[in-house]
């Protein structure tokens, strides 16, 4: 498989993971607010926020590498 296809797939999958994590964070926060905020729901929301931040970091790193690094360089 050519390198540009591999890098494009990595970026695409990172975008899909970020969309999924954003949807899960939004749903988790809405559920917590609508059903009453408890300690356990707060811990779940915090865990979803950490997951969202990690996926944002992964996406931004891969997108930066895809756009601004020469094609011969590897991650």
C-alpha positions in Angstrom: 0.0 0.0 0.0 1.4 3.4 -0.9 2.5 5.6 2.0 0.0 8.4 1.1 -2.9 6.0 1.3 -1.7 4.7 4.7 -1.3 8.2 6.1 -4.7 9.3 4.7 -6.3 6.3 6.3 -4.7 7.2 9.7 -6.0 10.7 9.4 -9.5 9.6 8.4 -9.7 7.0 11.2 -8.5 9.7 13.7 -11.2 12.0 12.5 -13.9 9.3 12.9 -12.6 8.5 16.4 -12.7 12.2 17.3 -16.3 12.5 16.0 -17.3 9.4 18.0 -15.6 10.6 21.1 -17.3 14.0 20.8 -20.7 12.3 20.4 -20.0 10.2 23.4 -18.9 13.2 25.5 -22.0 15.1 24.5 -24.3 12.2 25.2 -22.7 11.5 28.5 -22.9 15.1 29.7 -26.5 15.4 28.6 -27.4 12.2 30.4 -25.7 13.4 33.5 -27.4 16.8 33.5 -30.8 15.5 32.6 -30.9 12.6 35.1 -29.2 14.4 38.0 -25.6 14.9 38.6 -24.0 12.3 41.0 -20.4 11.6 41.8 -20.3 8.5 39.6 -21.7 10.4 36.7 -19.1 13.1 37.3 -16.3 10.5 37.2 -17.8 9.1 33.9 -18.0 12.6 32.4 -14.4 13.3 33.5 -13.2 10.0 31.9 -15.0 10.9 28.7 -13.4 14.4 28.7 -10.0 12.8 29.1 -10.7 10.4 26.2 -11.9 13.4 24.1 -8.7 15.3 24.9 -6.5 12.3 23.9 -8.4 11.8 20.6 -8.0 15.6 19.9 -4.3 15.3 20.5 -4.0 12.2 18.3 -6.0 13.9 15.5 -4.1 17.1 15.6 -0.7 15.4 15.6 -1.6 13.1 12.7 -3.2 15.9 10.7 -0.1 18.2 11.3 2.2 15.3 10.2 0.0 14.6 7.1 0.0 18.3 6.0 3.4 19.6 6.9 5.9 16.8 6.8 7.6 15.6 3.6 6.2 12.3 2.2 9.5 10.4 2.8 9.5 10.9 6.5 7.9 8.4 8.8 6.2 9.0 12.1 
